[in-house]
Amino acid sequence: GDGTNFKKQTWHGAAAHLKERFPEQLGGEKTQSSCQTRWTKLKSSYHAVVDIKNASGFAWSDIDGAGITLEYESTWTNFLKSHKNAGLFKNTGFPHFDAIHQML
């Protein structure tokens, strides 16, 4: 795959690997579909963080995310109007950023 469109057999392999590696897993069974859905969500989060990093007026921290204080709340609210997926990162970092960046 090119980091965005893996083949179906790749997702089956990922699910099988997770089942073998984590036999006492929490949550639902890891399937081809659940792996593919999770990857889609991770890519969405990655792109949201890229948008924050590229936006004027925000400082990014891997620990504190955008680090929005009361002073910048209205700016953040306006930013979210066009970047809905960024809301999770108001004051929370994204630990998977570098790994996903390498895959894309």
C-alpha positions as CSV (number, residue, x, y, z in Angstrom):
1,G,0.0,0.0,0.0
2,D,0.9,3.6,-0.2
3,G,-0.1,4.4,3.4
4,T,-3.6,5.4,2.4
5,N,-5.0,2.4,0.5
6,F,-3.8,-0.9,1.8
7,K,-5.0,-4.1,0.1
8,K,-7.7,-6.2,1.8
9,Q,-5.1,-9.0,2.6
10,T,-3.0,-6.4,4.5
11,W,-5.9,-5.7,6.8
12,H,-6.5,-9.4,7.3
13,G,-2.8,-9.8,8.1
14,A,-3.0,-6.9,10.6
15,A,-6.0,-8.4,12.3
16,A,-4.3,-11.9,12.5
17,H,-1.1,-10.3,13.9
18,L,-3.1,-8.4,16.6
19,K,-4.9,-11.6,17.6
20,E,-1.7,-13.5,17.9
21,R,0.3,-10.7,19.7
22,F,-2.5,-9.7,22.1
23,P,-4.6,-12.8,22.9
24,E,-6.0,-11.2,26.0
25,Q,-7.2,-8.1,24.1
26,L,-9.7,-5.7,25.5
27,G,-12.7,-4.5,23.4
28,G,-14.1,-6.2,20.4
29,E,-12.5,-8.8,18.1
30,K,-9.9,-7.3,15.8
31,T,-11.0,-7.9,12.3
32,Q,-10.1,-6.7,8.8
33,S,-12.8,-4.1,9.1
34,S,-12.0,-2.9,12.6
35,C,-8.3,-2.5,11.6
36,Q,-9.2,-0.6,8.5
37,T,-11.6,1.7,10.4
38,R,-9.0,2.4,13.1
39,W,-6.4,3.3,10.4
40,T,-8.9,5.7,8.9
41,K,-9.5,7.4,12.3
42,L,-5.7,7.6,12.9
43,K,-5.2,9.2,9.5
44,S,-8.0,11.7,10.2
45,S,-6.3,12.6,13.6
46,Y,-2.9,12.9,11.9
47,H,-4.3,15.4,9.3
48,A,-6.1,17.3,12.1
49,V,-2.8,17.7,13.9
50,V,-1.0,18.8,10.7
51,D,-3.7,21.5,10.3
52,I,-3.1,22.7,13.9
53,K,0.6,22.8,13.4
54,N,0.2,24.8,10.2
55,A,-2.3,27.2,11.6
56,S,-1.2,30.7,12.6
57,G,-1.6,31.5,16.3
58,F,-1.3,28.0,17.7
59,A,1.7,26.3,19.3
60,W,1.7,22.5,19.2
61,S,3.0,20.2,22.0
62,D,3.1,16.4,21.8
63,I,1.9,16.4,25.4
64,D,-0.6,19.3,25.5
65,G,-1.8,19.4,21.9
66,A,-2.8,22.9,20.9
67,G,-2.6,24.1,24.5
68,I,-5.6,26.3,24.3
69,T,-6.1,28.6,27.2
70,L,-9.1,30.8,28.0
71,E,-7.3,33.7,26.1
72,Y,-7.5,31.8,22.8
73,E,-10.8,30.0,23.3
74,S,-12.6,32.1,20.7
75,T,-9.8,31.6,18.1
76,W,-10.0,27.9,18.8
77,T,-13.8,27.8,18.4
78,N,-13.5,29.6,15.0
79,F,-10.7,27.2,13.9
80,L,-13.0,24.2,14.7
81,K,-15.7,25.4,12.4
82,S,-13.5,24.4,9.4
83,H,-11.4,21.7,11.2
84,K,-14.0,19.6,13.1
85,N,-11.6,16.7,13.7
86,A,-9.1,18.9,15.6
87,G,-11.3,19.2,18.7
88,L,-9.7,16.2,20.4
89,F,-6.4,18.0,20.4
90,K,-7.4,21.2,22.2
91,N,-5.2,20.2,25.2
92,T,-4.2,16.7,24.4
93,G,-1.3,15.5,22.2
94,F,-1.3,12.8,19.6
95,P,1.4,10.2,20.5
96,H,1.1,8.4,17.1
97,F,1.9,11.4,15.0
98,D,5.5,10.5,14.1
99,A,4.7,6.8,13.4
100,I,1.8,7.7,11.1
101,H,3.9,10.4,9.4
102,Q,6.5,7.7,8.4
103,M,3.7,5.5,6.9
104,L,2.2,8.3,4.9
